[in-house]
Structure formats: C-alpha cells, structure tokens
Amino acid sequence: MNLNDLDAFKRLDPDNMIDHIDKLPDQLESAWDLGMSLPLPDWKGIRQVIIAGMGGSAIGGDLAAAYVESGCRVPVSLQRGYDLPGWAEGTDTLAIASSHSGNTEETLSAYSLARSRGCRTLALCTGGALAEQSRAAGVPVWLFKHQGQPRTAVGYSFGLLLAALTRLGLVPDPGAELEDALAVMRTQQESIRADVPDVHNSAKRMAGQLVNRWVMIAGAQHLAPVARRWKGQVSEVAKAWAQFEDLPEMNHNTLAGTQHPASRLSNLMAIFLRAPSLHPRNRLRTNLTKQTFMLQGIGTDFIDSQGTSRLAHQWSLLHFGDYVSYYLAMAYGVDPTPIETIEGFKQEMADSVRSAVKRSEG
C-alpha cells in the first residue's frame, strides 16, 4: 500500500486511531496534571508498591517501574494475573489497581486480595466495577476520562502512576524530565506524522521494512518496557506477530537461537532500541548483539532515542513505535482499532463463567 495515501488511511481508520497517537504528548501532560491534583491520603511508611494490571493498563506500570527504579526509595513491582505475591500484605504495601474499563477480571481479583490482606489501595480507571467497589470501601479512586482502546491511554496509565509515586515522596520530582520528554515527543512527531511523505518519514520507512517479516524488538533497562510496548502495538494495531526481548538477558539464551530454522530466521526483522542513558555495558551489548544477528543473516536495525533525559529517551522511542505500528497496519490494509480476536476470547471466558454458574444452580 502507498503510505502517502491519506484518503486510504481515513477509509482504513474510521475510529481515527492516528489522532490518539498524535495527541499522546498532550495526554501524558494532562495525566500528570490530573495526578498532581486528585485526592490522595498522606500515607506514610510504605515499603513496597505493587501495580496490578493487564495489557494496555499494565504497560504504564512497566514503564513507570523501569523509569523510577534507580531513584525510587522502595521496590515497585508489576502483577499480571489474578493473585498477589505473599509479601504483598499489610499497610506498608501500596497496591495500585490499574484497569482502563474498571472491569478487568484479573485486576479485580488482585485488588480484592489486596483489600483482604490489609494493603493500602489506590484505583486507577475510567469507571466500572473497580470504581464502584473502591467507593463502597472508601478506597481512593483516580478516575480519568478517555474514549478509546486501553492501549491508547498509555499516557494516563503512566502519568497517573508517576504522579502518585511523586506525591508520596517515593521518587524525586520528575518535572524537568517530563518537560523534556514532552518537548522531544512534539518535535519528533513533526517529521513522522501521517502527512509527512515516506521519503522524509523514518517511521513510515521502518514500517515498510517490517511488512511480511517476523518482528522482534529488544531493549535494556528503562527501554525494556518500551520494547514490550512495541510488541503489543504491532500485534494489536497491525494485527501482526511480534516478540520482545530484554537485554542483557537475551545474551544468555536468545543469542544461541540465531541459527535455526534458517528459513524462518531469514524472514526475521530485529529492532534494537538505543539511548545514551543506558548503562555503558548495555550500550555495548546492544551494538554487539545487533552485529551478531546481522552476521547470522538476520535483518536488523537500530532505533535511537531523542532528548537528554531518561524519560525523553523512553517516551520518544515509545511514541516512534506507535507511529510505526500504525503505518504497518496501513501497509497491511487493516483497521488499527478493533481487536476482534481478543474480544472474542474475553467473551468465551465470560460465557464459561455463566455456564458454570448455571450448572451449579441446576
């Protein structure tokens, strides 16, 4: 497909997914401002934070945990699933439930468990059962307004978490880095928006490289969740297969798997995310790992961050990846918004619960 055909974009994208991507810097800024103004108890003595979420609601937690890791006074963990680790109990644990709809069954289960264990709890959602249960229990609810898929609300799922951690005194004030990130995102998108022709648009050219390829994205430290975000966006937006890898871990296993099956690996495209803020050894690992893949005959490329801060590095790469996934969807001729396979699976899960209830009642 011609990635300069904006009329075709409009036909393929009736829900205007590109508008969500264009407005991501504004969303991130609004989320931070909202998080700095919403009611929050003056909690003291928090010794660990656990964030429960799935999919598009969990990636904000991944990004926040990785970004604050080097400066946070307490450990911040992610929990994808129904349960919580055994250490998550008592008032020295802050459990944050993040669910865009407020109805994610895994997150609701983890939230209920946190409540039963006496954890301090905070809910982030647009409404649903999570908001209702939190209000009934007197738990703080941070509501945000957003129309769209959870993956298009990553600015909220990250910005609200960062604001909460900042206000609780768990991390240094990231205000200056946030301003840098916003400025960099807005400057970068001037050259990769949909109306910029592919000859001048690096995101469109990257999407072109990914057509009919198996996609792998690798990142280290605070870029590892960005690689995960790229994977999720390629799958959900472009409806294409992708995987992510975490450096340096992949040097201890994945690197050995670059030989077979040769017929498949020749169709792989490996993308390596780079930033000056990475540990020097991880920068070296990124370069050498790409070189190893290239020598094995595997297609490779670097994507370099923009800006001067860790947050700008993280978010410039994330935003670039969102544009790439969108243009890949256009190249494949698919609507970037619906996720019928996932919605169908969720319905099957819900139907199985109703069937079990009917059998027990019968």
N, C-alpha and C positions, 0 to 999 in steps of 0.2 A: 504494500500500500504506500501511496505517496504521503509522507509525514508532513507535507506542507499544505495538504488539502483540508483547510479548516471547516469547510462545509461538510466533509465526510466525518470530521471529528464530532460535529454537532449531531449528526444522524446517529452515530455510534454511542454518543454520550448524552442521552436525553435528560439524565439526572444531574448533569453538569459537575461531574467529579473533578474536572480540571479547576473549577472555581474553588473547591476545598483546598486543593494543592496550592493554588495561587495565594490563598488567604492564610496559609499556615503561619507565617510570621505574625500576622495580626492576632490569630487565635492564641498563639503562645504568649504574646504580650497581654492579652485580655485575661488569660488564665492566671498568670502571675498576679495581676492587679486584683482579680477576684479573690484569689487565695490569701492575699495580704489583707483583705477586708472582712472576710467571713468570720463568724464567731468561732473561737477556739479556746477551750479551757487552758488555764495556766498550769499545765501538767508539769510536775517535777519528778525526778527520779526514774526517768525512762532509761532502760539499759539495753533494749533491743527493739528493733522495728521490723515487722513482717507485713508485707503487702500481698494481699490475696487478689488475684485477678486472672482472667483468661484472654487470649487473643489480643485484640486491639486495645483492651483495657489494661492488659498486663505489660505491654511493651513500654508504656510510660514509666512503670515501676522499674523495669530493667534499665532504662536509660538513666533514671534518677539515681538508682543504687550504684551504677557504674560511675556516674559523674561525681557523686559525693564521696566515693569510697576513700579517697586519700585524705579528705578533710573532715569526715564525719566522726563525731565522738563515740558513736555506738554502731554496731553492725546493722546493716539494712539488708533484709532477705526477701526473696520473691517466693510465693507459693502458688503454683498452678495445680489445682486439684481440689478435692473435697475435704482433705484433712489438714492438720497443722502439725509441725514437729513438736516433740514432747516438751521442749524448753519454752514454748510459747504459752506461758500462763502467768497469772498474777498481774498486779498493777505496774510492775516495771517493764511489761511488754506492751507496746503500742501496736495494735493490729488495725491496718487500714484496708478496708474492703473497697475495691475499685471495680465497678460494673457500670458500663455505659447505660444499659437499659434498666439496671437495678433488678434484673430477673435471671441473671446467670446462675444456674443451679450449683455449679461447683463453688462459686464465690459465696453464695448464700449459705452453703453448708459450712465453709470455713469460718464465715462470720459468726454463725450460731455457736460453733465450737469455741471461738474466741470469747464470746459473751459468757458461755458456761464456765470457762476457766478463769474468769475474773480479769481478763485483759482490758486495758483501756482501748476503746474502739472509735474509729472515725470512718464515716461512709462517704464515698465519692460517687455520684451517679446523677442521672437526669430524672430519676423517679423510681417507679416500680416497687416491688416487694422490699427491696433493701431500704428505700426511703421510709416506707410505712413501718417496717419493723424497728428501724432506728428511732423514729419519732416516738413510737409507743414505749420504747425502752429508755428514752431520754438521752440517746446517743447523738452526738453532733453529726449533722448531715450537711455536707457541702454539695448543694445542687448546682448544676450548670445547665444552660440551655444549648442544645445542639441538635440540629436536624441533619441526619446522615448516618452512614455506617460508623461503627465504633472505630474503625481504623482511620477515619478522617478526623477523629477527635484526639489525636495523639498529643496535640498542644495542651489540651486540658488535662489529660491523664498524667502528663509530665509536670506541667506548670503548677498545678494544684499541689502535687506531692512536694515539689521543691519549696513552695511557699510554706507548707506545713512544717517541713523539717527546719526551715529557716526561722520561723516564728517560735518554734520550740527550743531554739538555741542549740540545735544539734549540728548545724553546719554554719560556716562563715557566710556572711551576706554575699550572694552571688550577683548582686545588682549590676555591677560593672561588666561582668562576663555576659550577663543576659543582654545588655545593651549591645555589646559587641556581636553576639550571635544574631540578634535581630537585624542589625545593620548589614551584616555579611549575607544573611539569607535574602534580604531585599535587593542587595546589589547583585548577587549571583543570579537571581531569577530574571533579571533584566535580559540576560543572554540565553536563557533556556526556556522562556515562556513559549506557549504554543504558536504565537505569531512570529517567532524568530525562525527563519529558514534553516533547514538542516545543515547547510554549508557553514553556518555560523553558530549552530546549536549543538553543543557537545553532548547533551542528554539525548537528543534525537539520534545522533550518530552512535552513541553507546547502545541504545535500544536496537538499532539496526544490526549491531554485532550479535545481539542475543537471540535474534529470530532463528527458530529451528535449532536452538542449542540447549543443552542441559546447562543450567546456571548454578554456579557456586560463588558465594560471597564470603570473604574472610576478613576478620578484623580482630584487633587486640585491645585489651583494657576497655576504656570507655567507648571504643569503636566496635566491640563485640556485639552489643545490643543493636548497634546500627546495622551490622551485617544481618542480624536476626530480623530487623525491620525490613530490610531489602528483600529478604527471603519471603516474608509474609506478604509484602506488596506485590512482588512478582506473581505469587500464587493467587492472591485474592483479586488483584486488579487485572492482571494479564491472563489469568487462568492457566498459568504455565508452571511447570515443575521447577523448583529451586531448592537449594540447601544452603546452610550457613556453617561456617567453621570458626573456631576460636583459637587464635594464636596466643601463647605458644603451644597449646595442647595439640593442635593438628600436626606439629612437627614430631610428635611422639607416637603417631599412629597413621593418620591420613596420608602423610607423605610417602609411606611404604605402599600405598594402594594406587600409585600413579602408573602402573604398568598393565593391568588387566581389568576388564577386557579392552584390548586396544581399539577395537572397532567402536566401542561406546565412548571411550575417553577422547578419541579424536573429535568427538562432537560436543565436548565439554567446553564451557567458557568460564574461566576462573577469574574473579574480580577481587583485587586486594585493596583494602581501604588504608590510606596512609595519613598521618598527621604529625607535625613536629612535636606535639605534646606527648607522644608515646615514649615509653622508656627506650633509651638508645639501643638496647639489645633487641627490643621488639621491632624497632625500625629496621635493624639489620636482618632480623628473622623474616620480616615481610618481604624485603628485597630478595633475599636468598631463596625463600620459598617460591616466589614467583619465577625466579630463574630456574629452579628445579622443575617446576611444571612446564615451563617453556621448552626446556631441553628434552622433556619427555614427549614433546609434540602436542601439548595441550594449549589451546588458545588462552591467553592471559591478558590482563590489562590492570593498570593502577588507576585509582580514583583518589586524587589528592584533596585534602580539606582546604577550607578558606578561613581567613581570620587569624587572630593572635592568641585566642584563649581556648581552653579545653572545651568549653561549652560551644563556642563558634565552630570548632573542629567537628564536634559531634553532630551539631544540627545542620551545618552546611552539607555534610555528607548524607544525612538523612533526607533532607529536602531534595537534593540532587537525585537520590534514589527514588523518591516518589514520582518525580517527573519521568525518570527512565521507565518505571513500571507502567506509567500511563501511556507513554509513547509505544511501549511494547504491546499494550492492549490494542492501540490503534493499528499497529502493524499486523496484528493477528485478526483484526476486524471484529473484536468482541466488545460488548458493553462492559465498562470497567466497574460498574456499581454492583449489580446482582451477584450473589454468591449462592446460587440455587442448590449446589451440592451440599454446602454446609447447612443451609436452612432445611433442606430435606432430611439430613441426618438428625438435626435437632428435633424435627417433628417425629421421626421414628423413635427417638429416645423418650419423648413425651408420651407418645402412644403406648409404649411399653409399660410406662408407669400406670397409665389409666387402665390398661388391660390387667395388670397385676392387682390393682385395687378392685376391679370388678370380680376377678376370680376369688379374692379373699372374702368379698361380700357375698358371693354366691355359695 
